[in-house]
């Protein structure tokens, strides 16, 4: 029940915002018309073109990095551990775990 009321309230607020943006004049134009006029300026077009160019450069760099990257298999240890080393490491880990509490 509460979820439905919340949804209806959100829908009502959204409708009010849409009405305000499209119908209420702010000076000679509505907010929607102001935004359309701003988005059609040369500066905004230059900004979008520059952003697209930079995004392409970044994407190309990322693709080049991925092409040269080795397999992502987990690395092997440099030295193989024998049973004695494993036991010593386990004891050290248990000792550290007990003292950290």
N, C-alpha and C positions, 0 to 999 in steps of 0.2 A: 504494500500500500504506500509506504513512504517513498519507495523507489519510483513509483508511478507519479506521485506528486512532485518529486524532485525533477523528473523528466519533463512534466508539463510546465513547471516553473522555468526550467532552462529553455524550453521551446518558446515560451512567452517572451522571455528576455531576449532571445535571439531574434524573434520577430520585431520587437521594439527597436533593436539595434539596426536591423536591416531597413526598417521604415525610416529611422533617423538618417542613416547614411544616404539613402536614395531620395528622400522627400524634403528634408528640412534645408532651406537655403542658408548657406554661410556666406554672406555677402551676395554676390551675383550668382554663385554656383553652389550646388550641393556638395557634400563631402566626396561623393562618388565622382562627380564631374571634376573636382579639384584633383583627385588622384589620377584620373584619366589624363588631364592636362599635364600634370607633372610627369607621368610615365611616358609621354610622347615627346619630351624635350630631347635635344641633341645630347645633353650631358648624361642623361639616363641611358641613352643608347650607347654612348661611349663607355659608360661604366659597365654595362652588361657585356659588351664586346670584350673589354679588358678582362673581366672576370672569367669569361669563357676561355680566352687565350691562356690565362694563368692556370685554370683548371685542367686544360689539355696538357700543359707542361708538367704539372704535378702527376697526372695520370700516366704520362709517358715515362717519367722517372720511376714511378712505382712499378710499372710493367717491366722496365729494364732491370730493376733490382730483383724482381721475382724470377725473371728469365735466367739470371746468373746465380740464383740461390741454390745451394745443394739440397739434397733430400732432407726432410725434417725428421729423420729417424733419430731416436734418442741416442745421445753419445754413449759410447762404452767407457768404462773406467780405464784410466791409464795403466793401472796395475790390477792384476787379478788378486782377489782376496782368498786366502786359505781359511780353513775352519778356525784356526787359532785367532787370526785377525778379526774374523766376524764375531767370535766370542768376546774378544776384548772390546770391540765397538759396542756390542750389546751391553756389556757391563758398564761401560762409560756412559752410555745413554741412560741406563737405569739409575746410575748414581747421580747424574745431572738432573734427571726428572725428580728424584726424591728431594734433592737439595733446593730445587726451585720452588717448592710448595711452601 
